[in-house]
């Protein structure tokens, strides 16, 4: 497998994502997966909020679907749920932003499908993948890896269920999450600092089944596991989650109680 990062200019708010790809992508070959970091999608969508006049916690409460209630927060990060993903601070990022918070992008999956259709037509490709990534943390492991937020053009999972192990015993539950595996490889080469490489091309990735259509709703849902089914269910369900409607009620109460 070969992963190549692509350097760009510094992306500014409101730029056209399609024009950026047109400018920096060499003609991709068949079975290429085009990787785009979610941050530049957010910047192109003007998903930016000035740090003046709002606290990070208030913004997280507004953007998150649920937030973990805790009395300790040494890093000013908040464990949240956003679009069925366990993610710090509702995906809000402060790095590589000029005195602004960069929010989680809107309509990630719709964006991936739109780009897939556009690039397939432009380059007359039969097999092409799109992967939108973000950096991600793993419980009890230091540092970030990668996670796939949206994709198109290939199956998101590779299943070993029913296939034999080394001793001929059928595997029962093992699947490879291709989205996150590829995202981790791309995040490694794109970097997290001032590299200015928000795009990457992946070629020769194993176990990829390319599709000549967008994913179905069932395929989109296949990478999501409910909190009840999750291996970490005892931890997740035992936590005190404050859901969006409850957060909005609290925000309303604070505004109502604030002195005029």
N, C-alpha and C positions, 0 to 999 in steps of 0.2 A: 504494500500500500504506500502511495506517495501523497504527501500533504504539502501544498505550497501556499504560503501566505502571500498576499498581494498588498503592496503599500499604496496608499492613496494620499491626496492632499488632506488637510484637516477639514472634516465635514462640518458644514455650518448649518444652522437651523433653516428649514424650509427648502433645502436643496432637493432636487428630484433624484430619488433612488435609482430609477431606471437610467437616467443620464449618467449617474456614477458608474453603474455596471457597464453601460455602453462604452464608457471612456477607458475603464481599467481592465475589463475582461478581454483576454485574448480569445480567439475563437475556441470555445471548449470542444473537446472531442466527445464522441459517444461514451456513455457511461461515466460521465463526470458528475460529481456532486459539488454544486456551488454553495459555499458556506458564507453566511452573512451574520455578523454579530448584531444582536438586537439593539445595541446602543445607537448605531447609526440610523436604524429604522426609526427609533424614537426621536432622534434629532431631526430627521427629515420630516417627521410628522409634527414637529414643534411640540413634542411632549415634554416641555420644560417649564419649571416653576422657579421663580426667583427665590433665593434664600431670605430675602428681605420680607418680613411681614408674616412669615409662617414658620412654625417649628417643624423639625423633621418628624417628630412623633405625631403631630396633628395631621401632617400630610400622609403618613403611613396609615393612620386610622381612617382617613378618607379613601385611600386607594385599595386597602386590603379587603379581602372577603372575610377574613377572620384574623385575629391577633392573639397571641399567647399572653395571658396576663401573668406578670411577674413583678416582683419588687426589686430585682437585681438586674442591671443592664450596664456592665462595665464598658462596653464598646459602642454604645449608642446605636445598637442594631436590635431589630425587633423580629422575632420569629413569627411568620405570618403564613396564611394560605392565600394564594392568588391563582385563579384559573386552574384549580385542582393541583397546584404545585406547592409543596412546602418550601418556602423561599424566604430569605432574609428581607425584611423591610419592604414587602410587596414589590420587590424588584426595583425599588428606587435606588439610584446610584448617584454618588457625588463625585466620583473620580472622572477626570477628563471633561469636566464641565466648568464653564466660566461663571462662577458664583450662582449656579443654578442646580436644582435637583433634576436629574434625568429620570423620567417615569418609565414604567413598563410600557412597551409599545401596544398600540391598539390593533385589534383584528389580526393577530399574528398568523393564524392559519390561512385566512383570506389573502393576506399579503404573500405568503409562500406560494399559494396556488396561482395568484395573478402573475408573479414573477416567473413561475414555471411555464405557464402558457406563453408569456411574452418571449422568454429566451428560447424556448423550443421552436417557436415560429421564426424568430429572427435568425437562428443559426441552423434551421432545418434539421433538428436532431430528433431521433427516435427515442433515445433513452437518456434522460437527464434527471438529476436530483437537485432539489433545493433544500437547504437546512439552515434554519435560523437558530442561533445559539446564544447562550448566556453563560457566565461563570456561575459556579454553584459550589456549595459547601456540603461536606459529608459529616454526619454526627460523629464526634469523638476522633476526627481526623483533622490535622492542621492543614490549612491551605485550600485553594479552590481547584476544581476540575472543570467540567463542562456539562451542560444540559441542553437538550434540544427542545426549543419552545414551539417551533412549527416546521413543517416539512411538506414535500410533495415529490412524487415521481418514483418512490420506492417503498417497499414494505418496511414498517418500523421495527418489527421484531423478527428474530430468527429462533424458531422453536426446536428444541431437542426432545420434546415430549414424545415418548414412544420409541425413540432411537436408542440403540444399545450403548452401554458404557463399555469400558475396556474388558469387562468380564461377561458381556452379553446381557446384562440386566437392563431392562428398559428404564429410561429416565422418566420421571413423573411430572416434574414441575419446571425444569430448567429452560429458560429462554434468555437470549441475549437481547438487551435493549440497544438496538443499532443506533438509534437517535443519540442517546447519551454517550455511547462509545465513540461515535464519530465526532460528536461535539467536543469531547475531551481531547481527542487528537488535534482538532482544529484550534481549540483554545490554547493548547500548548505552543503551537507554531505562531499564532496570531499575537499572543502575549497579553499582558494586562496593564502595561505602563504607557510610555510615549512612543511605542513602536510605529503607530499609525498604520497598522495592517488589519483593517476590519473585515477583509475578505480573504477567502482561501478556496483552493480547488483540491478536491480529493479524487484520486484515480486509483483503480486497482484494489478497492476495498473488498475484503472477502465477505461471503455470505449475503451479498446484496441482491435482492430481486427487484429489478427495475419494473415500473408500471407505466403504461402509456395513458394513464388517466389519473385524475386527482383521487386522493383517498376517500373511501366511503365514510359515513358517519361512524359505522361500526369499527373501521380501522383507526379512525381518530381516537375513539374511546378505548381501543385495545391497549394503549400504553398506560392508561390510568387505572389505578387500583384504589378501591374505596378504603377509607380509614378502617372500616370494620374487617376487611379482608387482609389488610397489610400485616406483614410480619411484626411490625412495630406497633400494632394496635393497642397493646396494654399501655404503652407510653403515650401514644397520641390521644387515645380516648380518655386517659386519666388526666390529661392536661386541662387547664381552665382556658377555653377558647372564648373570646368575645367576638361574636359575629357582627357582620356589617350593620344590620338593622339595630343591634344593640349599641354599636359604636355611634351611629347617627343619633340615637336617642340621647346618649351621653353628651355628644357635642351640642345638641339642641339645649340640653339642660344647662351646660356651661355658658352658652350664649345668653340664655334666659336669666341666669344668675349674675352675669357680668354687670358691673356698675355702668350706668349710662353717663 
